């Protein structure tokens, strides 16, 4: 019997996505992104100057940090203080790589942007929500620089969004929730540009293996989901533009 999604979605349907822009007062750009029951606060901060390896290059930089609040999951998770887990380090590197790819770093000038992503509630897909929401926070921060006359144009190459796709009981499913994520035989995270070019694909068989036909279907589902996420980003930004 095919897997029945607890929220009634079809296999190729996203969870409801919502962006609440300018969620915090002091960040240059901020958004609370809700993907189903997953909620991530994404903020963008901009500072003058760059890391030493970029000084006097005329080029900017973007870095990212990811954290999960202790109460984000069913059982309290201890804060990561002095030492980050391997998972946290891997996720924040993914977020940084994904969002740097959309930036014209020369056009940014010698500024450093930090994207902070704090998971308030986790129901799977926190890294993909962080990338999708992080892009929106980034755009808002750059718009403020432009409005102040510090940029003549936005140093953006293209929009970026990310989504998860998995195989549960042999069926490909888009945008897994926690119930599906823990059961999945295959778990993939896909990051794409507005042109649907691929920035990154993370795909792992949690048990057994998967074949080329299944991978093709995974990528088809990912493209469909990312098109919808890109449209949702654009609509949210247009409301505040």
ZIJO-V682676 format. One record per backbone hydrogen bond with DSSP energy under -1.0 kcal/mol. NH is the residue of the N-H (numbers start at 0). CO is the residue of the C=O. E is the energy in kcal/mol with one decimal. If there is no record, write none. Layout:
((NH CO E) (NH CO E))
This chain:
((7 4 -1.9) (12 9 -1.9) (17 33 -2.1) (19 31 -2.4) (21 29 -2.3) (28 43 -1.6) (30 41 -2.3) (31 19 -2.1) (32 39 -2.7) (33 17 -2.8) (34 37 -2.5) (35 15 -2.7) (37 34 -2.1) (38 120 -2.6) (39 32 -2.4) (40 117 -2.8) (41 30 -3.0) (42 115 -2.5) (43 28 -3.2) (44 113 -2.3) (46 111 -2.5) (48 109 -2.7) (53 50 -2.3) (54 51 -1.1) (56 53 -1.9) (59 104 -2.7) (60 110 -2.2) (62 112 -2.5) (64 114 -2.7) (66 116 -2.3) (68 118 -2.3) (71 68 -2.2) (76 69 -2.3) (88 84 -2.2) (89 85 -2.4) (90 86 -2.4) (91 87 -2.5) (92 88 -1.8) (93 89 -1.9) (94 90 -2.5) (95 91 -2.3) (96 92 -2.8) (97 93 -2.5) (98 94 -2.3) (99 95 -2.4) (100 96 -1.5) (102 99 -1.4) (103 154 -2.9) (104 102 -1.0) (107 103 -1.5) (110 108 -2.7) (111 46 -2.7) (112 60 -2.5) (113 44 -2.6) (114 62 -2.7) (115 42 -2.6) (116 64 -2.7) (117 40 -2.7) (118 66 -2.9) (119 38 -2.1) (120 38 -1.8) (121 71 -2.8) (128 124 -2.2) (129 125 -1.9) (130 126 -1.7) (131 127 -2.5) (132 128 -2.9) (133 129 -2.2) (134 130 -2.0) (135 131 -1.0) (136 132 -2.3) (137 133 -2.3) (138 134 -2.4) (139 135 -2.2) (140 136 -2.0) (141 137 -2.3) (142 138 -2.5) (143 139 -1.7) (144 140 -1.6) (145 141 -2.3) (146 142 -2.6) (147 143 -1.5) (148 145 -1.6) (149 144 -2.4) (155 153 -2.1) (156 101 -3.6) (160 191 -2.0) (162 189 -2.2) (164 187 -2.3) (165 172 -2.6) (166 185 -2.0) (167 170 -2.7) (170 167 -2.0) (172 165 -3.3) (173 10 -2.9) (174 163 -3.4) (180 176 -2.9) (181 177 -2.4) (183 179 -1.2) (184 166 -2.8) (185 166 -1.3) (186 203 -2.7) (187 164 -2.5) (188 201 -2.5) (189 162 -2.8) (190 199 -2.9) (191 160 -2.5) (192 196 -2.3) (193 158 -1.3) (195 192 -2.0) (198 190 -2.7) (199 190 -1.4) (201 188 -3.0) (203 186 -2.2) (205 184 -2.0) (206 184 -1.6) (214 210 -2.1) (215 211 -2.6) (216 212 -1.9) (217 213 -2.5) (218 214 -2.4) (219 215 -2.0) (220 216 -2.4) (221 217 -2.4) (222 218 -2.5) (223 219 -2.0) (224 220 -2.6) (225 221 -2.9) (226 222 -2.3) (227 223 -1.5) (228 224 -2.2) (229 225 -2.8) (230 226 -1.8) (231 227 -2.0) (232 228 -2.6) (233 229 -2.4) (234 230 -2.3) (235 231 -2.2) (236 232 -2.5) (237 233 -2.2) (238 234 -1.4))
